[in-house]
Amino acid sequence: MLDIPKAQITRWLPELQQMEALFKRHADLLEVKQEALISAAEHRLPLYSATMKGYTPGRPTVLMTAGIHGVERIGSEVLLAYMTTLLSKSTWDPLYQSLLRSVNLVFMPLMNPGGMYFNTRANPNGVDLMRNASIRAETPPPMLYGGQRLSRRIPWYCGQAGAPMEAENLALEAVVKRLSHESPFMLSVDCHSGFGFRDRLWFPYAYRKRPIAIIDKILALKLLFDKTYPNHHYVIEPQSRSYITHGDLWDYLYKCHKNTHSSLFIPLTLEMGSWMWVRKRPLQIFSAGGLFNPIAPHRRARVLRRHLLFFDFLCSAAAAYEHWLPGKNEQSTLTAAAKSIWYSD
């Protein structure tokens, strides 16, 4: 499967080793598919999807992804931690077993194996996968980090104009299309770290400041989360409130879905606020990945358990989507409320 010595994988890509061990340990519960092979120097690295067995077309679906930026290892670790809990509980917890009969769960914990192997934000071609889609910002984004085509040697490189998306993104697009054809409702969450002292849940758009068409459904989901977990710590907002970017991958995937399907797709991004880890331990900025990952063992353990309730909530919300989605009489009220909350400026 891999042409890289095990010692190298253990040192430079332990997340892949951990993921494959999890797949092997729970082969009776997971359908694993190699969606692509990613070139990394002289090596080829697998990009996997893992689906909980019992997948049934016609059910709502939750897609969870991580590791799109290679330096943000904690995203992959958080998702693997959730998978470990889920797989364990599915063998003995009747509540989880009932949930898994109502919703399809698909995981892609390591979206950029080459970038993580080389400890770079971009993939091995120097392309930032979150700036790589064929969608341009409506207003000028921040210089450089809003996406640039100057050079692959500078971070946030979008790739060549007019070129196909990178192989990693094409693999994700294929998975989203496959699931969209078979799901009446789909939620996704993409795990990242960086940007700020708070954990944020972002929703599209990143390319414009005008609201998304399904803003009433997103507000309904937020209100459900607030009601269920009134003490949660997340800031929930459109990504454009933080910054505008070119080429946002989830903007692109949502718009492709909207243009070709009548079903509902709500993509979310979990942006874990890594600045709070740096504030508590400033010297970690001098370590590899210290800007994006908790270094102290007790902080890492805290982060690995911090988001389990949110992931559980997404699965339950997807399974019960018909019970909380707004009806026709509520849509205009929720749309007006969402505009007042998130777009009043």
C-alpha positions in Angstrom: 0.0 0.0 0.0 2.8 2.4 0.9 6.3 2.6 -0.6 7.6 4.6 2.4 9.5 2.9 5.2 7.5 2.4 8.3 10.0 4.4 10.4 9.5 7.4 8.1 5.7 7.2 8.4 5.9 6.8 12.2 8.0 10.0 12.4 6.6 12.2 9.7 3.0 11.0 9.2 1.8 9.2 12.4 -1.8 10.3 11.6 -1.8 8.0 8.6 -0.5 5.1 10.7 -3.1 5.8 13.4 -5.9 6.0 10.8 -5.0 2.8 9.1 -4.7 1.0 12.5 -8.2 2.3 13.3 -9.5 1.0 10.0 -7.9 -2.4 10.6 -9.2 -2.7 14.1 -12.8 -1.9 13.1 -12.9 -3.6 9.7 -16.2 -5.1 10.6 -17.8 -1.7 11.1 -16.1 0.4 8.3 -16.1 0.3 4.5 -12.8 1.9 3.5 -12.1 3.2 0.0 -8.9 4.6 -1.4 -10.3 7.7 -3.2 -6.9 8.8 -4.7 -3.2 8.3 -4.6 -1.3 11.5 -3.9 2.2 12.0 -5.3 4.7 13.3 -2.7 8.2 13.5 -4.1 9.1 9.9 -4.9 6.3 8.5 -2.8 2.5 7.8 -3.3 0.2 8.4 -0.3 -3.4 7.2 0.0 -6.4 9.5 0.4 -9.1 7.4 2.2 -12.8 7.7 2.8 -14.3 5.5 5.5 -18.1 4.8 5.7 -19.9 3.2 8.6 -21.3 -0.1 7.4 -25.0 -0.1 6.9 -24.9 2.8 4.4 -28.4 3.1 2.9 -29.3 5.4 0.0 -32.2 7.6 0.9 -31.0 8.3 4.4 -29.6 11.7 5.6 -25.8 11.8 5.5 -23.0 13.4 7.6 -19.6 13.9 6.0 -16.7 14.7 8.3 -13.3 15.8 6.9 -10.0 17.1 8.2 -6.3 17.6 7.4 -6.8 19.8 4.3 -4.0 21.9 5.6 -1.0 19.8 6.3 0.3 21.8 9.3 -3.1 21.6 11.1 -2.6 18.1 12.4 -5.0 18.6 15.3 -8.0 18.5 12.9 -7.2 15.0 11.8 -6.5 14.0 15.4 -9.8 15.4 16.6 -11.7 13.5 13.9 -9.9 10.3 14.6 -10.6 10.7 18.3 -14.3 11.0 17.5 -14.2 8.0 15.2 -12.6 6.0 18.0 -15.4 7.0 20.4 -18.2 6.4 17.8 -16.9 3.0 16.8 -16.5 1.8 20.4 -20.0 3.0 21.4 -21.6 1.5 18.3 -20.8 -2.0 19.6 -22.6 -1.6 23.0 -24.6 1.6 23.2 -28.2 1.1 22.0 -28.7 4.8 21.5 -25.8 5.0 19.1 -26.9 1.8 17.4 -30.3 3.4 16.8 -28.7 6.6 15.5 -26.6 4.6 13.0 -29.7 3.0 11.6 -31.0 6.5 10.8 -28.0 8.3 9.3 -25.1 7.6 7.0 -21.7 8.6 8.3 -18.7 9.1 6.1 -15.2 10.2 7.2 -12.1 11.6 5.4 -9.7 12.3 8.2 -6.6 13.0 6.2 -7.4 15.1 3.1 -3.8 16.3 2.4 -1.5 13.4 3.3 1.4 14.9 1.2 1.2 18.2 3.0 1.1 16.6 6.3 4.0 14.4 5.4 6.1 17.5 4.5 4.5 19.6 7.4 3.3 22.2 4.9 0.0 24.1 4.7 -0.2 23.4 0.9 -0.2 20.1 -0.9 3.1 18.7 -2.4 2.4 20.9 -5.5 2.5 24.0 -3.4 -1.3 24.6 -3.8 -3.5 25.7 -0.8 -6.4 23.3 -1.2 -8.8 25.8 0.4 -8.0 28.4 -2.2 -8.0 26.1 -5.2 -11.6 26.1 -6.4 -12.7 28.0 -9.5 -14.5 30.7 -7.7 -13.4 34.3 -7.3 -14.1 36.8 -4.5 -16.7 39.5 -5.3 -14.7 42.1 -3.4 -10.9 42.3 -3.1 -9.7 39.8 -0.4 -6.9 40.4 2.0 -3.6 40.5 0.2 -1.9 37.1 -0.1 -3.9 35.1 2.5 -7.1 35.7 0.6 -5.6 33.7 -2.2 -2.8 34.5 -4.7 -1.5 33.3 -8.1 1.9 34.9 -7.8 4.0 31.9 -6.8 3.6 28.4 -5.3 6.6 29.4 -3.1 4.3 31.9 -1.2 1.5 30.5 1.0 -2.1 30.6 0.0 -1.3 29.8 -3.7 -4.5 29.1 -5.6 -2.9 27.2 -8.5 -2.8 28.1 -12.1 -5.8 29.9 -13.6 -8.0 27.6 -15.6 -6.2 24.4 -14.4 -8.3 21.5 -12.9 -8.5 21.4 -9.2 -5.8 19.4 -7.4 -6.3 15.7 -7.0 -7.2 15.9 -3.3 -10.0 18.3 -4.1 -11.2 16.3 -7.1 -11.5 13.2 -4.8 -13.5 15.2 -2.3 -15.8 16.6 -5.0 -16.4 13.0 -6.3 -17.4 11.9 -2.7 -19.7 14.8 -2.3 -21.4 14.2 -5.7 -21.7 10.5 -4.9 -23.4 11.2 -1.5 -25.6 14.0 -2.9 -27.2 11.7 -5.4 -28.3 9.4 -2.6 -29.1 11.7 0.3 -32.2 13.9 0.8 -30.2 15.9 3.4 -26.5 16.3 4.0 -24.4 18.0 6.7 -20.6 18.3 6.5 -18.0 19.6 8.9 -14.4 20.3 7.9 -11.9 20.5 10.8 -9.2 23.2 10.8 -7.2 25.1 13.4 -5.9 28.7 13.5 -7.5 32.2 13.4 -8.3 33.6 16.8 -8.9 32.9 20.4 -12.3 31.3 19.9 -13.6 28.1 18.3 -15.7 29.1 15.4 -18.2 27.3 13.2 -18.2 28.9 9.8 -20.7 28.5 7.0 -20.5 29.8 3.4 -19.8 32.1 1.9 -16.2 33.0 2.0 -16.2 34.7 -1.5 -18.9 37.3 -0.8 -20.6 39.1 2.1 -24.1 38.6 0.9 -26.1 35.8 2.6 -26.4 32.2 1.3 -29.8 31.1 0.0 -30.3 28.6 2.8 -29.6 31.1 5.6 -32.9 30.3 7.2 -32.0 26.6 7.5 -28.6 27.5 9.0 -30.1 29.8 11.6 -32.6 27.0 12.4 -29.7 24.6 13.0 -27.9 27.2 15.2 -31.0 27.8 17.3 -31.4 24.0 17.7 -27.8 23.8 18.9 -28.2 26.8 21.2 -31.3 25.2 22.7 -29.7 21.8 23.1 -26.4 23.0 24.5 -27.0 26.6 25.8 -23.5 26.7 27.4 -21.6 25.8 24.2 -18.5 27.9 23.5 -18.7 28.2 19.7 -19.0 31.4 17.6 -21.3 30.6 14.7 -21.1 32.9 11.7 -20.5 33.2 8.0 -16.8 32.9 7.1 -17.1 36.3 5.3 -17.4 38.0 8.7 -13.8 37.0 9.4 -12.3 37.4 5.9 -13.0 37.1 2.2 -11.1 34.6 0.1 -10.7 33.4 -3.5 -11.3 29.7 -4.4 -13.0 28.5 -1.2 -13.5 24.8 -1.6 -16.8 24.6 0.4 -18.3 27.6 -1.4 -17.6 25.7 -4.6 -19.0 22.4 -3.5 -22.1 24.0 -2.1 -22.8 25.9 -5.3 -22.2 22.8 -7.4 -24.7 20.9 -5.3 -27.2 23.8 -5.4 -27.1 23.9 -9.2 -27.6 20.2 -9.7 -29.7 18.9 -6.8 -33.0 19.6 -5.1 -31.8 18.1 -1.8 -30.3 20.2 1.0 -26.6 20.4 1.7 -25.2 22.5 4.7 -21.4 22.6 4.8 -19.7 23.8 8.0 -16.1 24.5 9.0 -14.8 24.0 12.5 -12.0 26.5 13.0 -10.4 25.7 16.3 -8.9 28.9 17.8 -5.2 28.1 18.0 -4.2 31.5 19.3 -5.4 30.5 22.7 -2.9 27.7 22.8 -0.1 30.1 21.8 -1.2 32.7 24.3 -0.8 30.1 27.1 2.5 28.9 25.8 4.1 31.5 23.6 7.4 29.6 23.1 5.6 27.0 21.1 5.6 29.3 18.0 9.2 28.2 17.6 8.3 24.6 17.3 7.1 22.9 14.1 3.3 23.4 13.8 3.2 25.3 17.0 1.0 28.0 15.6 -1.7 25.5 14.7 -1.6 22.7 17.2 -1.7 22.4 21.0 1.8 21.2 22.2 1.2 20.7 25.9 -0.1 17.1 26.5 -3.0 18.2 28.8 -4.2 20.9 26.2 -4.0 18.4 23.4 -6.1 15.9 25.4 -8.6 18.7 26.2 -9.0 19.5 22.5 -9.4 15.9 21.6 -12.5 15.6 23.8 -13.7 19.2 23.4 -15.7 18.7 20.2 -17.2 15.3 20.7 -20.6 16.7 21.8 -20.8 18.9 18.7 -20.1 15.9 16.4 -22.7 13.9 18.1 -25.1 16.8 17.7 -24.5 17.0 14.0 -25.3 13.3 13.6 -28.5 13.6 15.6 -29.5 16.8 13.8 -29.1 15.1 10.4 -31.0 12.0 11.5 -33.9 14.2 12.6 -33.7 17.0 10.0 -37.4 16.9 9.1 -38.2 17.8 12.7 -36.3 21.1 12.8 -36.0 22.4 9.3 -38.3 25.5 9.0 -41.6 25.2 7.2 -42.8 27.7 4.6 -44.4 29.9 7.2 -41.1 30.2 9.2 -38.7 30.7 6.3 -39.1 34.5 5.8 -39.0 35.2 9.6 -35.8 33.2 10.0 -34.2 34.7 6.9 -34.9 38.2 8.2 -33.6 37.3 11.7 -30.4 35.8 10.1 -29.8 38.9 8.1 -30.2 41.0 11.3 -27.8 38.8 13.2 -25.0 38.2 10.7 -25.4 40.8 7.9 -26.7 44.0 9.6 -23.5 45.9 8.7 
